[in-house]
Amino acid sequence: MVRMVDLIEKKQKNELMTTEEIKGMIESYTKDEIPDYQMSAMLMAIYFNGLSKEELRDLTLAMAESGDEIDLSAIEGIKVDKHSTGGVGDTTTLVLAPLVASVGAPVAKMSGRGLGHTGGTLDKLESIEGFHIEITEDEFIDLVNKNQLAVIGQTGNITPADKKIYALRDVTSTVGSIPLIASSIMSKKIASGADAIVLDVKTGSGAFMKDVKAAEELAETMVQIGNSVGRDTMAVISDMNQPLGEAIGNALEVQEAIDTLKGQGPADLTELCLVLGSQMAYLGGVASSLEEARAMLEENIKNGKALEKFKTFIEAQGGNPEVVDRPEELLPQAEFKIEVKADEAGVISKINADELGVAAMLLGAGRETMDSELDLAAGLMLHKKIGDAVELGETIVTIYSNKENVDASIKKIKDNIELSDHAEPLTLIHEVIH
């Protein structure tokens, strides 16, 4: 094998690494045969010089092949996965999974637990009494074949090379490299066994990519990687300059997902789910165009089939399906509801989504560390969004808490919602990348 020092020098000179060199480097680093200081030097060289299309493909595949690879071939049909780059109040998976499954596209979803503003998809689903994600891989495949939908926790040994490299990027200031971000995300999606991938790349104050141009570059890079390894891939650049929907929390987001599947959800969450769901249904082969796919999804919200699919999914994984009809009774409820009122009249002109997420986390809706206990009932409900008029003393946010003292969250909310005499309208969907 080529010595690591020679590979570092090669990348420093911006020369191309071969498939064999990249594969050997990742294999050796995963086995602890390459020290962190040498991989750090390589990451810094990539940070400054980037990667060619071929190098990106090879790095992504090498990381995908570094651990367990999930075989979903026993599931009938084209398996489509969706990935969001994160945000605040991002309830899309809870809506999309049953909605897309209701039109016949199989959704075999592997999800994780959250570290941050709220729990992850698994935590949110566990707000439903009895729901469990500890099912075997065979049960998982059987449920998707039977119901077109199941959710399972991620295996511990998916892309171990990515886990090691990500930890190193975190302490070497190379997290912001678009080639490294893109290969990290796509390696996990490819190892998870999907045939096609839909990406929701967030941009704005509550997103990792703060500006639209950087988000577009990341989305285009990931679409290119996916298509280069034989996975049909599409992406949406969506806005996160304010929380998506109205709920930030776990049980609160489950209730919002139920409302959305009934056709009564917030307009922005509904629209984004229809755009992403159209891509999933189209790539899943159940519609011949995005327009046809959207019409099918809208029809299944209207006729109740999407909601019925959610019930079936909940019951199949041990949950109480009655939660769909009686969420106010059967989901965890907070002891205290505290209204945060406007100190002046005006128009909401700015919401710092990230800081509102922190306000929810302080209530127990999210984890500061992996050992933190979640309060599934805690969170925020936004009654006003950017562009909405507000009267003096009108409620702008309701806090749901099992702690009586929520002063820190109130201060976060008031400091991060701005009013003025007008507001620039936000664009929800910045771009769709095929």
KOLLOBA-922569 format. One line per 2 residues: number of its first residue (from 1); for each residue x, y, z of C-alpha. Coordinates in steps of 0.02 Angstrom, whole numbers, padded with zeros to 5 digits, always signed. Example, Ala and Ser with C-alpha at 12.3 -4.5 7.8 and 13.67 -1.06 7.14 Angstrom:
% KOLLOBA-922569
1 = +00615/-00225/+00390  +00684/-00053/+00357
***
This chain:
% KOLLOBA-922569
1 = +00000/+00000/+00000  +00053/+00180/-00034
3 = +00122/+00265/+00123  +00001/+00387/+00204
5 = +00130/+00527/+00201  +00141/+00509/+00011
7 = -00049/+00518/-00005  -00054/+00675/+00102
9 = +00079/+00755/-00007  -00018/+00705/-00163
11 = -00177/+00789/-00100  -00079/+00943/-00043
13 = -00021/+00961/-00224  -00202/+00940/-00278
15 = -00162/+00782/-00374  -00296/+00647/-00394
17 = -00298/+00496/-00280  -00343/+00329/-00359
19 = -00489/+00218/-00308  -00369/+00093/-00232
21 = -00276/+00227/-00133  -00437/+00297/-00058
23 = -00506/+00124/-00018  -00342/+00071/+00063
25 = -00332/+00232/+00164  -00508/+00212/+00234
27 = -00486/+00027/+00272  -00321/+00059/+00362
29 = -00390/+00207/+00462  -00543/+00105/+00516
31 = -00424/-00030/+00580  -00320/+00101/+00676
33 = -00170/+00070/+00562  -00161/+00256/+00518
35 = -00138/+00379/+00663  -00258/+00524/+00691
37 = -00124/+00654/+00657  -00097/+00590/+00480
39 = -00284/+00580/+00443  -00300/+00757/+00513
41 = -00171/+00816/+00386  -00268/+00729/+00246
43 = -00432/+00809/+00302  -00351/+00981/+00303
45 = -00282/+00952/+00127  -00458/+00903/+00069
47 = -00530/+01055/+00159  -00421/+01171/+00056
49 = -00410/+01077/-00110  -00576/+00985/-00119
51 = -00607/+00820/-00207  -00642/+00775/-00388
53 = -00807/+00690/-00433  -00716/+00524/-00443
55 = -00629/+00548/-00275  -00795/+00596/-00194
57 = -00878/+00439/-00260  -00733/+00329/-00204
59 = -00723/+00407/-00030  -00911/+00390/-00004
61 = -00913/+00208/-00059  -00760/+00165/+00046
63 = -00844/+00237/+00202  -01009/+00150/+00160
65 = -00916/-00015/+00145  -00817/+00009/+00307
67 = -00951/-00075/+00416  -01122/-00157/+00405
69 = -01219/-00133/+00243  -01406/-00162/+00254
71 = -01480/-00278/+00122  -01659/-00226/+00082
73 = -01673/-00332/-00075  -01806/-00441/+00008
75 = -01923/-00290/+00011  -02030/-00278/-00145
77 = -02021/-00119/-00249  -01902/+00029/-00254
79 = -01848/+00080/-00079  -01836/+00269/-00062
81 = -01752/+00352/+00087  -01766/+00533/+00141
83 = -01632/+00631/+00233  -01646/+00803/+00310
85 = -01493/+00903/+00360  -01585/+00951/+00519
87 = -01679/+01101/+00583  -01804/+01159/+00714
89 = -01980/+01087/+00718  -01938/+00970/+00573
91 = -02084/+00849/+00582  -02071/+00793/+00399
93 = -02025/+00609/+00429  -02178/+00581/+00540
95 = -02290/+00646/+00400  -02196/+00581/+00248
97 = -02175/+00400/+00301  -02362/+00356/+00309
99 = -02408/+00478/+00170  -02287/+00404/+00043
101 = -02323/+00226/+00100  -02509/+00259/+00073
103 = -02481/+00278/-00116  -02387/+00112/-00125
105 = -02203/+00164/-00114  -02111/+00059/+00018
107 = -02035/+00163/+00158  -01904/+00064/+00254
109 = -01843/+00198/+00375  -01692/+00186/+00487
111 = -01688/+00330/+00610  -01589/+00388/+00759
113 = -01611/+00476/+00924  -01586/+00663/+00935
115 = -01449/+00763/+01019  -01504/+00944/+01019
117 = -01667/+01042/+01012  -01785/+00892/+01019
119 = -01774/+00704/+01015  -01749/+00614/+00850
121 = -01885/+00525/+00751  -01872/+00372/+00865
123 = -01896/+00477/+01022  -02046/+00565/+00946
125 = -02127/+00400/+00899  -02099/+00335/+01075
127 = -02215/+00473/+01135  -02348/+00349/+01077
129 = -02388/+00224/+01215  -02321/+00050/+01177
131 = -02231/+00098/+01015  -02065/+00009/+01000
133 = -01925/+00014/+00873  -01831/-00138/+00942
135 = -01881/-00257/+00802  -01769/-00381/+00711
137 = -01712/-00350/+00533  -01826/-00493/+00474
139 = -01977/-00416/+00562  -01931/-00248/+00487
141 = -01929/-00319/+00310  -02091/-00416/+00338
143 = -02180/-00259/+00401  -02126/-00156/+00251
145 = -02184/-00293/+00132  -02350/-00304/+00223
147 = -02386/-00120/+00261  -02262/-00027/+00148
149 = -02192/+00053/+00307  -02084/+00017/+00460
151 = -01958/+00113/+00565  -01808/+00037/+00652
153 = -01659/+00104/+00750  -01494/+00120/+00658
155 = -01371/-00021/+00679  -01219/+00020/+00785
157 = -01093/-00026/+00651  -01151/+00077/+00502
159 = -01004/+00174/+00426  -00878/+00162/+00569
161 = -00751/+00253/+00460  -00868/+00402/+00450
163 = -00892/+00403/+00640  -00703/+00409/+00666
165 = -00675/+00541/+00532  -00820/+00649/+00594
167 = -00749/+00651/+00771  -00582/+00706/+00698
169 = -00661/+00841/+00590  -00746/+00910/+00745
171 = -00579/+00946/+00831  -00479/+00999/+00677
173 = -00598/+01135/+00612  -00635/+01038/+00452
175 = -00822/+01011/+00484  -00868/+01147/+00357
177 = -00795/+01058/+00205  -00936/+01024/+00081
179 = -00852/+00869/+00005  -00830/+00797/+00180
181 = -01008/+00840/+00234  -01080/+00766/+00074
183 = -00980/+00603/+00081  -01022/+00583/+00266
185 = -01211/+00597/+00238  -01215/+00495/+00078
187 = -01107/+00353/+00147  -01238/+00322/+00282
189 = -01383/+00328/+00157  -01295/+00207/+00039
191 = -01249/+00086/+00180  -01432/+00090/+00237
193 = -01484/+00001/+00077  -01600/+00126/-00010
195 = -01622/+00114/-00198  -01661/+00300/-00214
197 = -01631/+00450/-00102  -01723/+00615/-00074
199 = -01627/+00753/+00017  -01700/+00899/+00112
201 = -01557/+01024/+00130  -01599/+01162/+00253
203 = -01535/+01340/+00243  -01554/+01488/+00361
205 = -01534/+01534/+00545  -01592/+01364/+00608
207 = -01488/+01262/+00486  -01307/+01206/+00475
209 = -01292/+01289/+00304  -01332/+01470/+00342
211 = -01336/+01537/+00163  -01427/+01474/+00009
213 = -01274/+01464/-00103  -01183/+01346/+00016
215 = -01341/+01240/+00035  -01357/+01227/-00155
217 = -01175/+01173/-00171  -01201/+01039/-00037
219 = -01362/+00977/-00118  -01286/+00970/-00292
221 = -01134/+00877/-00224  -01242/+00746/-00136
223 = -01355/+00723/-00288  -01200/+00698/-00395
225 = -01130/+00568/-00273  -01295/+00473/-00265
227 = -01317/+00464/-00452  -01133/+00416/-00478
229 = -01155/+00261/-00369  -01318/+00207/-00452
231 = -01444/+00279/-00327  -01572/+00395/-00407
233 = -01557/+00553/-00302  -01653/+00717/-00294
235 = -01643/+00864/-00174  -01742/+01012/-00109
237 = -01666/+01169/-00034  -01791/+01221/+00101
239 = -01795/+01371/+00217  -01754/+01362/+00403
241 = -01752/+01547/+00446  -01896/+01506/+00562
243 = -01954/+01341/+00636  -02048/+01227/+00517
245 = -02231/+01211/+00565  -02287/+01268/+00737
247 = -02231/+01131/+00857  -02057/+01109/+00933
249 = -02055/+00955/+01045  -02088/+00768/+01040
251 = -02270/+00731/+01082  -02314/+00904/+01013
253 = -02237/+00859/+00845  -02329/+00692/+00841
255 = -02492/+00786/+00864  -02442/+00908/+00727
257 = -02404/+00762/+00610  -02577/+00689/+00645
259 = -02657/+00858/+00607  -02558/+00870/+00445
261 = -02611/+00696/+00389  -02790/+00752/+00421
263 = -02763/+00901/+00306  -02765/+01022/+00452
265 = -02579/+01052/+00476  -02476/+01211/+00457
267 = -02462/+01271/+00277  -02270/+01268/+00270
269 = -02254/+01091/+00342  -02391/+01028/+00226
271 = -02311/+01105/+00072  -02137/+01040/+00109
273 = -02205/+00865/+00140  -02298/+00869/-00026
275 = -02140/+00925/-00119  -02027/+00794/-00037
277 = -02163/+00661/-00044  -02187/+00692/-00231
279 = -02003/+00657/-00259  -02010/+00500/-00153
281 = -02165/+00433/-00242  -02092/+00475/-00413
283 = -01923/+00393/-00378  -02016/+00248/-00297
285 = -02098/+00213/-00465  -02279/+00235/-00413
287 = -02304/+00394/-00517  -02243/+00441/-00691
289 = -02213/+00624/-00647  -02194/+00738/-00496
291 = -02363/+00816/-00537  -02450/+00647/-00537
293 = -02363/+00600/-00375  -02420/+00760/-00289
295 = -02600/+00733/-00345  -02596/+00556/-00271
297 = -02528/+00620/-00105  -02656/+00760/-00095
299 = -02796/+00637/-00132  -02739/+00518/+00006
301 = -02738/+00659/+00133  -02914/+00707/+00078
303 = -02987/+00531/+00078  -02906/+00480/+00244
305 = -02793/+00341/+00175  -02634/+00428/+00236
307 = -02702/+00441/+00413  -02761/+00260/+00407
309 = -02585/+00207/+00355  -02514/+00299/+00507
311 = -02635/+00200/+00619  -02584/+00035/+00539
313 = -02400/+00078/+00560  -02421/+00124/+00745
315 = -02518/-00035/+00784  -02394/-00146/+00689
317 = -02253/-00084/+00802  -02347/-00106/+00965
319 = -02420/+00068/+00985  -02598/+00118/+01023
321 = -02678/+00172/+00858  -02814/+00265/+00953
323 = -02686/+00404/+00979  -02730/+00463/+00804
325 = -02910/+00497/+00857  -02876/+00556/+01035
327 = -02702/+00634/+01038  -02747/+00758/+01176
329 = -02790/+00612/+01291  -02662/+00481/+01240
331 = -02502/+00580/+01207  -02396/+00640/+01356
333 = -02466/+00804/+01423  -02369/+00942/+01510
335 = -02422/+01000/+01683  -02395/+01184/+01645
337 = -02444/+01288/+01493  -02367/+01461/+01498
339 = -02413/+01594/+01371  -02277/+01710/+01308
341 = -02360/+01874/+01259  -02302/+02014/+01145
343 = -02231/+02167/+01233  -02280/+02278/+01087
345 = -02386/+02278/+00930  -02310/+02251/+00758
347 = -02268/+02121/+00628  -02155/+01971/+00662
349 = -02001/+02011/+00557  -01871/+01888/+00622
351 = -01867/+01724/+00718  -01700/+01647/+00765
353 = -01749/+01465/+00739  -01592/+01396/+00820
355 = -01619/+01493/+00982  -01802/+01442/+00993
357 = -01741/+01264/+00979  -01626/+01297/+01127
359 = -01776/+01367/+01224  -01866/+01201/+01194
361 = -01713/+01101/+01245  -01703/+01197/+01410
363 = -01878/+01132/+01449  -01820/+00952/+01424
365 = -01880/+00929/+01244  -01703/+00892/+01186
367 = -01539/+00820/+01249  -01387/+00924/+01294
369 = -01288/+00762/+01311  -01328/+00583/+01261
371 = -01365/+00545/+01446  -01496/+00683/+01462
373 = -01673/+00628/+01506  -01805/+00683/+01382
375 = -01971/+00756/+01436  -02082/+00699/+01292
377 = -02223/+00820/+01339  -02112/+00975/+01343
379 = -02094/+01100/+01202  -02160/+01255/+01116
381 = -02309/+01297/+01006  -02287/+01449/+00894
383 = -02447/+01547/+00864  -02363/+01677/+00753
385 = -02238/+01662/+00612  -02140/+01788/+00507
387 = -02260/+01909/+00421  -02400/+01888/+00550
389 = -02471/+02042/+00636  -02468/+02045/+00826
391 = -02566/+02150/+00950  -02493/+02209/+01117
393 = -02520/+02070/+01245  -02564/+01939/+01113
395 = -02494/+01763/+01140  -02352/+01726/+01019
397 = -02288/+01562/+01094  -02358/+01436/+01219
399 = -02232/+01344/+01327  -02274/+01164/+01375
401 = -02174/+01114/+01528  -02170/+01002/+01680
403 = -02056/+01130/+01764  -02142/+01280/+01843
405 = -01993/+01396/+01822  -01967/+01426/+01637
407 = -01890/+01600/+01647  -01736/+01550/+01544
409 = -01846/+01488/+01402  -01957/+01643/+01407
411 = -01803/+01754/+01394  -01736/+01652/+01246
413 = -01903/+01667/+01157  -01922/+01855/+01186
415 = -01741/+01891/+01138  -01757/+01795/+00975
417 = -01924/+01850/+00903  -01916/+02024/+00828
419 = -02061/+02138/+00782  -02060/+02287/+00663
421 = -02184/+02380/+00554  -02163/+02259/+00406
423 = -02081/+02093/+00359  -02004/+02020/+00202
425 = -02096/+01860/+00154  -01993/+01700/+00165
427 = -01970/+01579/+00021  -02003/+01401/+00084
429 = -01931/+01306/-00065  -01775/+01389/-00134
431 = -01733/+01259/-00266  -01772/+01083/-00323
433 = -01620/+00987/-00388  -01648/+00838/-00503
***
